[in-house]
Amino acid sequence: MAEEHRMSYPDSPPVIVVDALSCIRHWYTPESWVCGGQWQEYLANLEDFINAFTAADIKLVFFFDGVVEQKKRGEWVKRRLKNNKEIGRIFQFIKTYRQQPGRGMFFIPSGLATFTRFALKSLGQKTICSLQEADYEVASYGLQHNCMGILGQDTDYLIYNTSPYFSIEKLCLDKMVTVMYSRENLCRALNLNITDLPFFACLLGNDVVPEAALEGFWHKCLTSCPPKSQSYDKRSNIILAVANYISGLPRSYSSVKNFEEMLPLGSDKTLLCKAMESYILPGQQSPWLPPSLSNSQALSAKQDTGMCSDQEIFQLAKEQHITGENYMVFNILSNGEVECSNTLEDELDTELPGQALIYRPARQHIYSVLLEPRKDTQRVCSVVKEWFVYFGNPLHQPELMQPVQLDIPGEMPSLRTLWLGKGPDIENQRYSTFLACFHLQDMVEELKALKAPVAAVCCLLMYLLLQVDSLSLEDLNAFVAQTLCLQGMSAAQLSGLQLVQVDSRAVQLGALFIRGLATLIMANSACGFPFSMDDFMPWKVFDGKLFQEKYQQSHRGCSLEELLEGNGFLCTQFQNLKLLICKACMAKNRTIQSRQRGDGFIAEMQGRGRNANFQQAHRTSFAPPYRNQNRGYQWRGLQPYGSQTQPSGRGYQPRHQDQRRRFQFTPRWPR
């Protein structure tokens, strides 16, 4: 097909538009997926994928979802709640068998979608982050740039009147062969025109038109058009019957309006038209819609400056969003709404809060950087709507987050200063503002003395240890040893690591670390890039299996020599980094205690679950001894219920919150 394209269009090289999010499940082929991600292996897979197309002289353009549109929020929530149940089953399997489940229970590693974008950019690929629903922009790009095809796994690409649609699921990379779905053949089989397909798709149900509203209509269609063959299943018969119904209608807007009156669509009788509009690409018309409606989807991409008062800053954020250079920043500035999908977290582990709660204080500081409230003004800063998935959050509505100002001397630097300013003083401001988002503004000199990726890890570990009381010296040792031992290891070496067993708590810690890296890149984007984004990439600082190995070694009490694999050169680095992190924690009255969790501890936890007696018996070793009543550093998930601090959200309350600004988290589950 590429060769045919070159012959037909000598001045237009063959380009395939890739719907990245529908492909990542197929790109992630490493055997291990629960431990936090095999990032070097994954990066090598992406490089092999790109090289196969480069060898055939085919250019790839990768699209990522940059926003969840309001009309599809309900479906987004429904899928995330379903994912929670799948994650619960995964952890139950791990705790029962101490092994990773089979591929049949596969769940993509946390943060994979976020970091795939940066991985592809690092490999020299063109990546585009959408301003609206990505499948619409993919289809538009394919049409407007005369692309040879679209690669993905979404039936919507059969409905759009755009480039040919290729299946990622059927792709054989070695032979460069896949299945092409033909909308022309589909229309021939259904006796429809290509311009009928958007109406047809809506009458079968999609993310906008709920299937429940169509069931009565389907029944009428089946009654008036009996099945032609007994070999078809019910869904196939519905498809044929709906196509037959459409083919008998006059192709006009009045037909659609009459049909809308028949459907139980609630208060919004225009839902069907809105759904059909979403399939009409720029420059196209539909016989089922009036001309004034046919291009409204394209117009909807135009936005004002939203929550940002500076047009130049807003435009820069938009450009960086489209090219995939920043993370979450444009979503906050444009409409003050962000989301984070499921994370591999164990609902029954009462000691580890959900990552959404752990990183919330940092996010609130980042919101403050972006939305620029001032200490010397009465201006009320806008709240940010968060759709963050964690157990106990029903996602009925977004959680409203108030930005929290940074604890830094003097005036908070403006976005214009952080993003456009130049000179050594501005660079220092960017760095210190970034660290202040994680309550580490007094660690500038110490962290600047380290290599940037190592400094990023130290920043993240300091923040985690200051926020989560149940993290121990053994956990710290595992993270630091993993970071150091990873340096110099190849993807092949990491692939060859074999785990005798998998620890469920280490699974959650791995996912927590990766979500922390995503929070770092969010802060980096907001603060004008004091670090290179490359410094935060997981293939530089994390490997899931290696972390599992170090976690289990550390909690078994193995020697430092064994933990560092006999590498004496790493011993000094290990001790220095550990000392730096512990000193930072001690300066904020956080004593990190030793707390080994051998096989017996894990078995006991599995046997007793959330038993209150177990918590009571181990309270002295679970909670750090220091408690600063004046500063409000109280996150005591295991405090007596009669204490002054009221537990919420897995017994989780933020450190570093002034008593006057304390807020309650949504409970993870009822006490």
N, C-alpha and C positions, 0 to 999 in steps of 0.2 A: 504493500500500500504506500509506503514511503517513496518507493521508486516511481510508482504511478503518479503520486502527488508532484514529484519533481518534474515529470514530463508534462503534466497538465499546467503547472504553475512554475515556470523556470525561475521567476523572480521571487518566489515565496518558498523558503525552505520548510520542510515538514515539521510541524509543531504539534505536540500532544499536550493538552491541558489536563492536569492531574488534580482530581479532588482528593487532597491529601488525607483528610480525616476518614474517608471511606477506604483508604489503602493501608493505614498504619497497622491494622491487625494482620495484614498479609506481609508487611515488611518486617514485623517483629517475629523472627523465627528462632531466636536463642531458646534453648531447652528450658532454662530457668526464667520464670516470670514473676514469682511471688516475692522475691527477696529484695525488690527495689529497682530491678532493671539491670540488664547486662549491657551497659551503654557502649562500651567499645565494640562489642560484637554487633550491636545494632547499627552503629556508625559504619562499620565495615559492610554490613548488608546494604545500607543505603548507597554506599559508594559502588558496590557491585551492580545495583539496580540502575544507577545513572550510567555507568560504563557500558552496560548492554545497549542502551539506547544511543549513547554517543558513538559506539562502534557502527551503528546503523545510520549514523548521521541524522538522528532525530533529536530535536531540541525539546526539552521539557519545561513547562511552566507550572509551578505548584501553587494551588489555592488553599487557604485555610479560613475557617469560620472566624470572623472577627467580632461577631455580635449574635445574640439570640434575639430574634424579633419577637415583639410582644404577642403577635398572633400565634406564635409557636411555643410560647412559654409553657402552656399547659402540657403539651406533649413532652417538652424537655423535662418538666418536673416528674411526669409519669414514668419516664424512662429511668430517671435517677433513683426514684424510690424502688423501682424494680431491681436496679443494680445493687441497692443496699441489701436486698434479700440474697442475691447471688454472693455478695461478699461475706455475709453471715455464714453461708454454707461452706465457703472456702476456708474460713477460719475454723469452723467446726471440724472439717476434714484434717486440717493441719494439726490441731490439738489432739485429735483422735489417733492419727497415724504418724505424726511427726515427719510427714513427707509433703511435698508439693502435690496437689491434685493433678490428674491427667489433663490433656489438652482440651477435653470436653468441657472443663470448667474454666477455661482460659479467660483471664481478665487482664486487660492491658495494664502495664505498670503505671503507677501514678505519675502524672506529669509528662507522659509520653507525647501527647499532642503538643504541649507547650514547647518541649525541647526539640521535637522533630523539625519545627520551623527553623530553629537556630542551627540545627545539624545540616539541613539542606543549604542554608546560606553559607555555612562554613565550607561546604563542598562546591561552592561557586554557582549554585543554582538560583534562578529567578523565583522568588517566592512573593506571593501577594496575599495580604490579609484583608478580608472583605469588609466593606462598610455596611453591608446588608447580608441577607442570606447567601451563603457561599455558592450554593448550587445555581442560583440565578446569575451570579457574576461569572461563574465557570462557563455556563451556557452562553452568556453574552460575549465573553472573551473569545470563545470558540467561533462564534458566528462572525464577529467583527474583524477577527484576524485571520479568517480563512484557514483555521487550523484543520489538520488532517483527522483529528479525533479528540474525544474526551475519554480519559481513563478513570474509572471509578466503579462503584457498586451501589447505584441508586436509580430506581426506575424512573425518577423524574427526568433523567437525561433522555429517556425515550419519549417523553411528553413534550419537552421543549423542541421547537423547530430550529435545530442547530446542527453542529458537526456530528459525525457518526459517534456512536457510544460503544466503547470497548470495556470488557469486563476485566477487572483486576483479579477477581476470584478465579477466572479461567486462564489467566496468563501463564504461559510456560516461557520463562525468561531465557532458557537455554536455546530454544528454537525461535524465539520472538513470534509466538503464535498465541492468539486468544480468540474469544468469541466476540463478534460484532453484532449488536442487537439492531435490527433494521426497523425503523418506524414506518417505512414504506410497506414492508411486508406485513407488519402488524395491521396497518390500515386496510390492506387488501384482504386480510383474513377476517376483519371485523366489519368490512363494508363501510368504512368511515373515511373521511378526508383528514389530512394532517392537521388542518385547522380545527378539527373536532376534538383532538386529543386532550386539550386542557379541560373542556367540559366533561369529557369521558372520565378523566382522572378524578375530578371533583365528585362525580356521581358514584365513584367507587370508594370515596373516603380518603382523606389524607391528613396532614398535620393541622390543616385549617378546618376542614369540614369533617366533623366526627362521624364515625361509622354508625354510631347509635342512632343518629338522626336520619339515617338512610335505610334502615332495616325494613321499615314499612314499604318504602318505595321498591326495594329489591323484591319483596314478596309479590307486589303487583306485577313487576316485570316478569318474574318467573311464571306467574299465572297466565299472563298473556302471551308468553313465548316459551312453551314447554321445551325441555331439553331434547336436542336432536340425537344425542347418543347417551346411552347408559354408562359409558366408560368415563365420562367427565365427573369430577367431584363438584361439590356445591359451589365453591368459589369460581370454578371455570364456567359453570352454568350461569352464575350471576353476571360474570364479565360479558358473556355472549348476549344475555338478555338485556343488559344495560346498553350495549352497543346497538342492538336491534331497536331499542326505544329511541335512541338519539337519531339513528338513520331515518326515522319516520317523522322527525320534527322539522318545521321550517327553520332554517339557519338564521335566526334573528334574536335581537335583544329581548323582544317581547316574549319569546319562548322561555328564556331564562327567568324573566320576571314572573311569568305564570308558574313556572316550576318552583321558584322560591316560596311562593305563597302556599304551596302544598307541604313544604317541609317544616318539621318542628324545630326551627333554628333559634327559638327563644326570641329575645328582644332584637337581635341583629339580623334583620331580613336581607341585609346586603352581603352576608358572609360568603355566599356562593360566588357572587361577582368578584369580591375581593380575592377569593382563592383562584379564580380563573385569571384575573389580572396578573397574578404572580408568575404565570407561565408565559406572558407575552413579552418578548424581548424588544429592546429599542429598535424602532423602525418598522415593527410588525403591527398588523391589525388583526382583529378577530371578528368574524361575522356574527359571533354571539354577544359581542360587546359594542357599545357606541364608541366612535373614535376618541371621544374625550376621556374615556377610561383606559384605553389600550396602553397608554404609555405612563400611567401613574406610578407604576413600580419603578421605572427609571427615574422619575422625578423625585421619588421618596428618598433617594440617596443624598439629595442636597440638604445640607444641615446648616443651622446657624452656629454661633460660637458656644451654645449650650451654657455650661457653668463657668466658662472662661471669659474674662473681660478683655483679654488681649488677643486681637485678631491674628497677629503675627505668631504668637506662641501657639494658638489653636491650630493654625495652618501647618506649623512645623510638627506638632503632635500628630496631626492627620497624615502627613506625608510619611512620618516614621512608622505609624500604624500600618499603612498600606504596604510599605516595603518590609514589614516584619522586624523593625529595628527596636521598637519599644514593646512593653508588655503592660496591658491594662490601662495605661495612662490616658489614651484617647477616649476609651469608654467612660472613664471618670469625668474627663473634661467636657465631653459632648452631651452625655445624658445622666451622669452620676449613677450608673448602674453597672455592677460587675457580677460575675458568677464564677464558681469553681465546681467542677464535677466531682464524682466519687473518688475517694481515696481508700486504699486497702487498710482499713482500720477495724479493730476488733471491738464490737459493741460491748462485749462482756468484760473487757479489761477496764476496771474502774480506776486504775492508777494513771493511765495515759489519756488525757483529754483528746478530743478530736483536733486535727491540725488547724481547722478553721478557727477554733477558739484560741489555740496556742499563739497563732500568728496575728490574731485580731489586734492586739495593742500596737504591733508594728504597722499594720495596715492603716490604723487610725492616724498614726503619725504621718504616714505617706500621704493620706488624704489631706492632711493639714498642709503639707508641702505644696501639693497641687492646687488646693482651693484657697490658700493664702489668707487665712484669718490673721488679724493683727492684734497684738496685746494692747495697743494703745487706741483701739477703735471699738465702737459698740456694734460693729457689723456682725450679724449672725451668719455663721458659715453654713452652707447647705449640707444636708446629710447625704450620705451615699447609701444606695440600696444594694444590699448584698444578697445574692442567691448562692450561699455556700452550703454544700451538702455535708452533713454530719448526722450521726445517729441521734435521734431525739428532735431533729428539726423537721417538721412536717412539710415545710416549703409551701404553706398555704399562701404566704405573702413574703416579700423580701424583709430582711431585718435592716432597720434603719440605723446606720452607724454615724455617730457624730465625730468629725475630725478632732484630734487631740493635739494641741500645740506641743512642739518639741521643747525640751528642757535645755535651752542653750542661752548663753548670755547675749544681751542686746537684741537687736531686731532680727527677725527671721529673714534670710535673703529671699528675694522675689524669684519667681520662675525665670523672669527675664535675665536676672543676674546669673542664676545657676545654669541656664541653657545657652545664653548668648555671650556671657562675660568671658573675658580672656585675662591671662596673667597668672602668676604663681599664687597670689592671694585668693583669687577666685577658685583655683584648683583645690586649695586647702579648704575653702568653704564648702565645695562640693563633697569633699571627703568627710569632713566633720559632720555635715548635715546628714549624709548617708548613715554614718555610725550612730548619730543621735536618734534615727528612726528605730534603732535596736537598743537604745539606752547605753551606748558605748562611746559617747563623745569624748570621754576622758582617756580613750585607748588609741588615739590617733597615731602617736609616735611609735608605739609598740607594734601596731599592725602595719604601719608603713614600712617597717624594717624587714617584713617578711615578703616572700614572693606572693604575688597577687592572689593566685588560686588558694594558697595555704592561708593567707590572711582572710579570704572569704570563708573558708571552713572554720577558722578560729572564731570569726565574728558570729557565724551561725551557731556553733557549739556553745559559746558564751551566752548567747541569747536563750538557747534552749535550757541550759542549766539554770539560768536565772528565773526561768518561767515555770519549769516543771520540777517539782520537788522530788519526785520518785526516781529521777535519773541519778545514777550512781557513778562512783569512780570506775567501776567495771565497764559501764556504758561509754564513759569518756575514753577509757583506754582502747576500747574496740574501735571507736570512730577515728581516733588519732592514728592508731596502728594501721587501720585500713587505708587511710589517706596516704600515709608514708609508703606502705608496701605496694600500693597501686602504681607509684611512679616507676616507669621503666618496664612494666608488665605489658605484654602484647595482648591483642584480642584472642589469639590462639591459646596463650597461656591461661588466660582467664576462663576461656571456654573449657579448658581441660580440668579445671577445679571440680572435685567431686565432694558433695556434702553427704555425710552419713545420715544426717537428719536435719530437719528444718524447725527452727524455734519461732513460735507465733509472735512473741513479743518483738523479736528481732525483725520480723516481717513488717510490723507496724512502725518500728523505729526507722527502717529503711525508707518506707513511704513518707514518714515525717521529715526525714532529711531532704528528700527530693522536693517536697512541697516547700521546704525552707529555702532551697536554691531558687525556686520560682519567686518567693517573696523577696529574695535578694535582687533578682533582676528587675522586679517591679520597683524597688527602692532606687536601684541604679538608674532606671529610666526616668524616674521623677526628679532625681538630683542632678541631672545633666551628665551622666556617665562618668563618675569619678573612676570607675573600673572599666576595663574592656569587658563586653558581654561574654567574651570567650573565657574569662576567668571563672565564671560561674557554671560552666557547662559540666554536666554530670560525668561525661566520659573523661574529664580531667581529674575528678576528685572522688568518684564513687563507683563501686561495683557491688551489686547485690550479693552474689555468692561469696565474694571476698569478705564483705562485712559480716555475713552470717558466720563464716569461719572464725573471724576475729572475735565476734561477740561470744560465741560458744567457748573459745579458748579462754577469753578473759574471765567469763563467769565460772569456768572450771578452776580458775586460780593458777593457770599455767605461768611459767616464768616469762620475764620480759624478752629473754633470748628467743624463746619459742614463739612468742607473740610477734616478734619482728623477723622471724624466719632466719635466725642466726646472723643477721646483718648488723654487725657492730657499728657501722657507720650511721645507721638509723637511730641507734640508742640515744645519742646525744640530742638529735633533733626531737625525738619523742619526749625526752625529759624536759627540754626547753619549752616545747609547745604546751605540754601538760602544765608546767609551772606557770606559764603565762596565763592560761585559761583559769587555773585555780586561783591565781592572784587577783584576776579581774572579778571573779565571783566573791572572793573573800572581802574585797573592797566594798562590795554591796551586801555584805553580811550573809552570804550564802556559803555554807560549809558543805562540801560534797563528800558524802559518806560512802564507805565501802559496803557493798551489799550483794554478795554473790548469789546467783540463782543457778544452782546445779539442777540435774535431772529431777532430784527429789522435790525441789521447790516447785518446778513446773508441773509435776504430776499432782502435787497437792493443790495447786491453783486450779488445775483442770477438775479435780475431784470436788472442790468446794465452791468454785465459781465466785459469786459475790457474797459469800457468807460473812455476816457481820462479825461473828466470833473470830474468824481468821484475821480480819482487819484489826480488831481490838487487841489480839494477842501479839501482833507484830507492829503495833503503832510506834513504839520507841525507835525502831530502826527505819521506819518508813519516812518520818517527817524530820527535816533538818531541825537542830536544837534551837537555832536563833529565831527570834520573832520580834520584829521591830513594830511595836504598836503605833508609833507616831507616824511612820511612813506608809502604813497600810500594806505592808508586804505580806499578805496573807492569802495563800492559795492552798489551804489545808483541806485536801479532799478527804483526809482521814481524821479530821477533828471530831470530837464528841458533838452530837447534835445540839446539845445545850449551850455551845459556845456562842460568843457574840457574833462571829462571822457566819453568815447564813450561806450554806452550800448551794451551789447552782451549777448547771452545766457540767455534770460529772464531778461535782465537788470542786469546781475550778474557778478561781478568781484571780484577776491579773495582779502581778506585782507592778510596781512603778505607776500606780494610779493614785493620785492625791485623793484623800478621803472626800473632799468636796466634789470630786468629779467621778465618784465611783458609780459604776453601772452594773446591772445584773445581766448575766448571759441566759439565753434560753436553755432550760434544763435538758440534759442529754437523755435522761429517763427519769421517771418519778422515783423519789426516794423510797 
